[in-house]
């Protein structure tokens, strides 16, 4: 290995991140490192030959100013526009109230969920699936109470109450058909075994 080899273990490579050592301890800032001549950060561009300047705009002759607009004959002024009053509300046949104004309806405030409607829906589903009369009839009663509460503005879920009532009626009707079918089956079985 030669002595100029950068990987020579005898001469360690200089640390580029190490602070430069200064001979004086006066606390003055060290002088900046000189910039090599090959690197000039903002070199000026090539110099262009100064040619002929652009010619100035031609001078236009100052002539007469534009003529003023012709004067129109002053005649009678237009009549003023007619004034219109508020629209007249005519009574509608059939006794319907007048239509509401356009836009969003008035804010009614927060309406809580109605727990009766939730119970009606749950009881209606149970009446439809398995419990029949035992939950179908309470689903109808509780659902009607929930619909009344929604109509009075005490709740905001009348659709859920209606679904509970409908499912309660379906479950009650279905279980009624099952009971009637079972009774017919029992009567037929009794009649066939008595005659045999």
Buried (B, 14 or more C-beta within 10 A) or exposed (E): EEEEEEEEEEEEEEEEEEEEEEEEEEEEEEEEEEEEEEEEEEEEEEEEEEEEEEEEEEEEEEEEEEEEEEEEEEEEEEEEEEEEEEEEEEEEEEEEEEEEEEEEEEEEEEEEEBEBBBBBBBBBBBBBEEBBBBBBBBBBBBBBBBBBBBEEEEBBBBEBBBBBBBBBBBBBBBBEEEEEEEEEEEEEEEEEEEEE
